Structures are given as structure tokens and as C-alpha cells.
Amino acid sequence: MSKQIEKIREKLQCIQDELETLAEKKQDYYDNRSEAWQESDKASEMEDEISAYEDAASSVRDAIGYLEDYV
């Protein structure tokens, strides 16, 4: 793997880690709220946000895999 591609892979890994950390923090916040709050519109928005972070992290993971497998 070229040095340039390795640098890109490292940056992508950092982005993936950050997205996963954000999702975990949001999920912890959600889990520690009351049941009444978890049934609110705000909670629903947060669930969507958590899913978006998880989906983005998965996409970045796929990109890293592509670089490792094919480049």
C-alpha cells in the first residue's frame, strides 16, 4: 500500500472512531434518560441521529476495507 493511501486509510480510521464515539455517547445519554423522555419526540430525533452516526461509521469502515483489499 502506498504511503499516500496509508495516510488516507489512517484518516478514515480516525473518522470512523469519532463517529462510533459520538454514537456511543448519544446512546449512553439516551439510555440514562427516563422512560417518559425516551418516548418523546426529542428521543425519536436522537435515535435517528444515533442511526445516522452508526451508518456513517459503517460506510467509512467499508471504504477502509476497500482500500485494504484492493489497493
DSSP file (Angstrom, degrees, kcal/mol; ACC not computed):
  #  RESIDUE AA STRUCTURE BP1 BP2  ACC     N-H-->O    O-->H-N    N-H-->O    O-->H-N    TCO  KAPPA ALPHA  PHI   PSI    X-CA   Y-CA   Z-CA
    1    1 A M              0   0    0      0, 0.0    67,-0.0     0, 0.0    66,-0.0   0.000 360.0 360.0 360.0 132.0    0.0    0.0    0.0
    2    2 A S     >  -     0   0    0     69,-0.4     4,-2.5     1,-0.1     5,-0.2  -0.240 360.0-114.4 -67.7 159.1    1.4    3.4   -1.0
    3    3 A K  H  > S+     0   0    0      1,-0.2     4,-2.2     2,-0.2     5,-0.2   0.881 116.7  53.0 -61.4 -38.6    2.2    5.9    1.7
    4    4 A Q  H  > S+     0   0    0      2,-0.2     4,-1.9     1,-0.2    -1,-0.2   0.919 110.8  45.6 -64.5 -44.1   -0.4    8.3    0.4
    5    5 A I  H  > S+     0   0    0      1,-0.2     4,-2.7     2,-0.2    -2,-0.2   0.888 110.8  54.2 -66.5 -38.7   -3.1    5.6    0.5
    6    6 A E  H  X S+     0   0    0     -4,-2.5     4,-2.4     2,-0.2    -2,-0.2   0.896 107.1  51.0 -62.3 -40.1   -2.0    4.6    4.0
    7    7 A K  H  X S+     0   0    0     -4,-2.2     4,-2.2     2,-0.2    -1,-0.2   0.908 110.8  48.6 -63.0 -41.8   -2.4    8.2    5.2
    8    8 A I  H  X S+     0   0    0     -4,-1.9     4,-2.7     2,-0.2    -2,-0.2   0.923 110.3  51.3 -63.6 -44.0   -5.9    8.2    3.7
    9    9 A R  H  X S+     0   0    0     -4,-2.7     4,-2.3     1,-0.2    -2,-0.2   0.905 109.7  50.3 -59.9 -42.1   -6.7    4.9    5.5
   10   10 A E  H  X S+     0   0    0     -4,-2.4     4,-2.0     2,-0.2    -1,-0.2   0.903 110.7  48.9 -63.7 -41.5   -5.4    6.4    8.8
   11   11 A K  H  X S+     0   0    0     -4,-2.2     4,-2.2     2,-0.2    -2,-0.2   0.917 111.1  50.0 -63.8 -42.8   -7.6    9.5    8.4
   12   12 A L  H  X S+     0   0    0     -4,-2.7     4,-2.8     1,-0.2    -2,-0.2   0.895 108.1  53.7 -62.4 -39.2  -10.6    7.3    7.6
   13   13 A Q  H  X S+     0   0    0     -4,-2.3     4,-2.5     1,-0.2    -1,-0.2   0.902 108.3  49.7 -62.3 -40.7   -9.9    5.2   10.6
   14   14 A C  H  X S+     0   0    0     -4,-2.0     4,-2.4     2,-0.2    -1,-0.2   0.908 111.2  49.1 -63.2 -42.0   -9.9    8.4   12.8
   15   15 A I  H  X S+     0   0    0     -4,-2.2     4,-2.5     2,-0.2    -2,-0.2   0.922 111.0  49.8 -63.7 -44.5  -13.2    9.5   11.3
   16   16 A Q  H  X S+     0   0    0     -4,-2.8     4,-2.5     1,-0.2    -2,-0.2   0.932 110.9  49.8 -59.5 -46.0  -14.7    6.0   11.9
   17   17 A D  H  X S+     0   0    0     -4,-2.5     4,-2.3     1,-0.2    -2,-0.2   0.908 111.1  49.2 -60.1 -43.2  -13.5    6.1   15.5
   18   18 A E  H  X S+     0   0    0     -4,-2.4     4,-2.5     2,-0.2    -1,-0.2   0.914 111.3  49.0 -64.0 -43.3  -15.0    9.6   16.0
   19   19 A L  H  X S+     0   0    0     -4,-2.5     4,-2.4     1,-0.2    -2,-0.2   0.907 112.1  48.4 -63.7 -41.8  -18.4    8.6   14.5
   20   20 A E  H  X S+     0   0    0     -4,-2.5     4,-2.4     2,-0.2    -1,-0.2   0.887 111.1  50.8 -65.9 -38.3  -18.5    5.5   16.7
   21   21 A T  H  X S+     0   0    0     -4,-2.3     4,-2.6     2,-0.2    -2,-0.2   0.916 110.2  49.5 -64.5 -43.7  -17.6    7.5   19.8
   22   22 A L  H  X S+     0   0    0     -4,-2.5     4,-2.5     1,-0.2     5,-0.2   0.929 111.6  48.8 -59.9 -45.6  -20.4   10.1   19.0
   23   23 A A  H  X S+     0   0    0     -4,-2.4     4,-2.5     1,-0.2    -2,-0.2   0.909 112.1  49.0 -62.0 -42.2  -22.9    7.3   18.6
   24   24 A E  H  X S+     0   0    0     -4,-2.4     4,-2.6     2,-0.2    -2,-0.2   0.911 111.7  48.5 -64.7 -42.9  -21.9    5.6   21.8
   25   25 A K  H  X S+     0   0    0     -4,-2.6     4,-2.4     2,-0.2    -2,-0.2   0.922 113.6  46.6 -63.5 -44.1  -22.1    8.9   23.8
   26   26 A K  H  X S+     0   0    0     -4,-2.5     4,-2.7    -5,-0.2    -1,-0.2   0.905 112.8  50.3 -64.0 -41.0  -25.5    9.7   22.3
   27   27 A Q  H  X S+     0   0    0     -4,-2.5     4,-2.9    -5,-0.2    -2,-0.2   0.903 110.2  49.7 -65.4 -40.9  -26.7    6.1   23.1
   28   28 A D  H  X S+     0   0    0     -4,-2.6     4,-1.7     2,-0.2    -1,-0.2   0.924 111.6  48.9 -61.7 -44.3  -25.4    6.4   26.7
   29   29 A Y  H  < S+     0   0    0     -4,-2.4     4,-0.3     1,-0.2     3,-0.3   0.944 113.2  47.3 -59.5 -48.0  -27.3    9.7   27.1
   30   30 A Y  H >< S+     0   0    0     -4,-2.7     3,-1.5     1,-0.2    -2,-0.2   0.929 111.1  50.9 -58.1 -48.5  -30.4    8.2   25.6
   31   31 A D  H 3< S+     0   0    0     -4,-2.9    -1,-0.2     1,-0.3    -2,-0.2   0.779 107.7  53.5 -63.6 -28.0  -30.2    5.1   27.8
   32   32 A N  T 3< S+     0   0    0     -4,-1.7    -1,-0.3    -3,-0.3    -2,-0.2   0.411  91.5  94.2 -90.8   2.5  -29.8    7.1   31.0
   33   33 A R  S <  S-     0   0    0     -3,-1.5    -3,-0.0    -4,-0.3     5,-0.0  -0.486  86.7 -87.1 -89.2 164.1  -32.9    9.2   30.4
   34   34 A S     >  -     0   0    0     -2,-0.2     4,-2.3     1,-0.1    -1,-0.1  -0.203  32.9-114.3 -67.0 160.5  -36.3    8.4   31.9
   35   35 A E  H  > S+     0   0    0      1,-0.2     4,-0.9     2,-0.2    -1,-0.1   0.886 118.4  55.6 -62.7 -38.5  -38.7    6.1   30.1
   36   36 A A  H >4 S+     0   0    0      1,-0.2     3,-0.7     2,-0.2    -1,-0.2   0.918 108.7  47.0 -60.6 -43.0  -41.1    9.1   29.6
   37   37 A W  H >4 S+     0   0    0      1,-0.2     3,-2.3     2,-0.2     6,-0.5   0.911 105.7  59.4 -64.7 -40.8  -38.3   11.0   27.9
   38   38 A Q  H 3< S+     0   0    0     -4,-2.3    -1,-0.2     1,-0.3    -2,-0.2   0.690 103.8  52.6 -63.3 -17.2  -37.4    8.0   25.7
   39   39 A E  T << S+     0   0    0     -4,-0.9    -1,-0.3    -3,-0.7    -2,-0.2   0.372  93.6 102.1 -95.5   3.4  -41.0    8.1   24.4
   40   40 A S  S <> S-     0   0    0     -3,-2.3     4,-1.8    -4,-0.1     5,-0.1  -0.301  85.2-111.4 -86.0 168.6  -40.7   11.8   23.4
   41   41 A D  H  > S+     0   0    0      1,-0.2     4,-2.2     2,-0.2     5,-0.2   0.873 118.7  57.3 -63.9 -38.0  -40.2   13.4   20.0
   42   42 A K  H  > S+     0   0    0      1,-0.2     4,-2.0     2,-0.2    -1,-0.2   0.896 105.8  49.9 -60.7 -40.8  -36.7   14.5   21.1
   43   43 A A  H  > S+     0   0    0     -6,-0.5     4,-2.4     2,-0.2    -1,-0.2   0.897 108.1  53.0 -65.1 -40.1  -35.8   10.9   21.9
   44   44 A S  H  X S+     0   0    0     -4,-1.8     4,-1.9     1,-0.2    -2,-0.2   0.903 108.7  49.9 -61.4 -41.6  -37.0    9.9   18.4
   45   45 A E  H  X S+     0   0    0     -4,-2.2     4,-2.1     1,-0.2    -1,-0.2   0.894 110.0  51.0 -62.9 -40.0  -34.8   12.5   16.9
   46   46 A M  H  X S+     0   0    0     -4,-2.0     4,-2.8     2,-0.2    -2,-0.2   0.884 106.3  54.2 -67.1 -37.7  -31.9   11.3   18.9
   47   47 A E  H  X S+     0   0    0     -4,-2.4     4,-2.4     1,-0.2    -1,-0.2   0.910 109.2  48.7 -60.6 -41.5  -32.5    7.7   17.8
   48   48 A D  H  X S+     0   0    0     -4,-1.9     4,-2.1     2,-0.2    -2,-0.2   0.899 111.2  50.3 -63.3 -40.6  -32.3    8.9   14.2
   49   49 A E  H  X S+     0   0    0     -4,-2.1     4,-2.3     2,-0.2    -2,-0.2   0.918 110.0  49.6 -63.8 -45.2  -29.1   10.8   14.9
   50   50 A I  H  X S+     0   0    0     -4,-2.8     4,-2.5     1,-0.2    -2,-0.2   0.922 110.9  49.9 -60.7 -44.8  -27.5    7.7   16.5
   51   51 A S  H  X S+     0   0    0     -4,-2.4     4,-2.7     1,-0.2    -1,-0.2   0.884 108.8  52.7 -61.5 -38.9  -28.5    5.6   13.5
   52   52 A A  H  X S+     0   0    0     -4,-2.1     4,-2.5     2,-0.2    -1,-0.2   0.917 109.9  47.6 -64.6 -43.3  -27.0    8.2   11.1
   53   53 A Y  H  X S+     0   0    0     -4,-2.3     4,-2.5     2,-0.2    -2,-0.2   0.920 113.8  47.9 -62.5 -43.4  -23.7    8.1   13.0
   54   54 A E  H  X S+     0   0    0     -4,-2.5     4,-2.1     2,-0.2    -2,-0.2   0.903 112.4  48.5 -65.1 -41.4  -23.7    4.3   13.0
   55   55 A D  H  X S+     0   0    0     -4,-2.7     4,-2.2     2,-0.2    -1,-0.2   0.908 112.1  49.2 -64.6 -42.0  -24.5    4.2    9.3
   56   56 A A  H  X S+     0   0    0     -4,-2.5     4,-2.3     2,-0.2    -2,-0.2   0.913 110.2  50.7 -64.4 -42.4  -21.8    6.7    8.5
   57   57 A A  H  X S+     0   0    0     -4,-2.5     4,-2.4     1,-0.2    -1,-0.2   0.894 109.9  51.1 -61.7 -39.6  -19.2    4.7   10.6
   58   58 A S  H  X S+     0   0    0     -4,-2.1     4,-2.2     2,-0.2    -1,-0.2   0.900 109.0  50.4 -64.2 -41.2  -20.2    1.6    8.7
   59   59 A S  H  X S+     0   0    0     -4,-2.2     4,-2.0     2,-0.2    -2,-0.2   0.900 111.1  48.2 -64.5 -40.5  -19.7    3.3    5.3
   60   60 A V  H  X S+     0   0    0     -4,-2.3     4,-2.4     2,-0.2    -2,-0.2   0.909 109.1  53.9 -65.5 -41.2  -16.3    4.5    6.4
   61   61 A R  H  X S+     0   0    0     -4,-2.4     4,-2.4     1,-0.2    -2,-0.2   0.904 107.9  50.9 -58.1 -41.9  -15.4    1.0    7.6
   62   62 A D  H  X S+     0   0    0     -4,-2.2     4,-2.3     2,-0.2    -1,-0.2   0.901 108.6  51.2 -62.3 -41.6  -16.4   -0.3    4.1
   63   63 A A  H  X S+     0   0    0     -4,-2.0     4,-2.2     2,-0.2    -2,-0.2   0.903 109.6  49.9 -63.8 -41.0  -14.2    2.3    2.5
   64   64 A I  H  X S+     0   0    0     -4,-2.4     4,-2.5     1,-0.2    -2,-0.2   0.927 110.0  51.2 -62.1 -44.5  -11.2    1.3    4.7
   65   65 A G  H  X S+     0   0    0     -4,-2.4     4,-2.5     1,-0.2     5,-0.2   0.894 107.8  52.6 -59.9 -40.8  -11.9   -2.4    3.7
   66   66 A Y  H  X S+     0   0    0     -4,-2.3     4,-2.7     1,-0.2     5,-0.5   0.937 110.1  48.1 -60.6 -46.4  -11.9   -1.5    0.1
   67   67 A L  H  X S+     0   0    0     -4,-2.2     4,-1.4     1,-0.2    -2,-0.2   0.909 114.8  45.6 -61.5 -41.7   -8.5    0.3    0.4
   68   68 A E  H  < S+     0   0    0     -4,-2.5    -1,-0.2     1,-0.2    -2,-0.2   0.860 119.9  39.5 -70.3 -35.3   -7.0   -2.7    2.3
   69   69 A D  H  < S+     0   0    0     -4,-2.5    -2,-0.2    -5,-0.2    -1,-0.2   0.833 129.0  21.8 -84.2 -34.1   -8.4   -5.3   -0.1
   70   70 A Y  H  <        0   0    0     -4,-2.7    -3,-0.2    -5,-0.2    -2,-0.2   0.535 360.0 360.0-119.6  -8.6   -8.0   -3.8   -3.5
   71   71 A V     <        0   0    0     -4,-1.4   -69,-0.4    -5,-0.5    -3,-0.1   0.428 360.0 360.0-110.6 360.0   -5.3   -1.1   -3.4
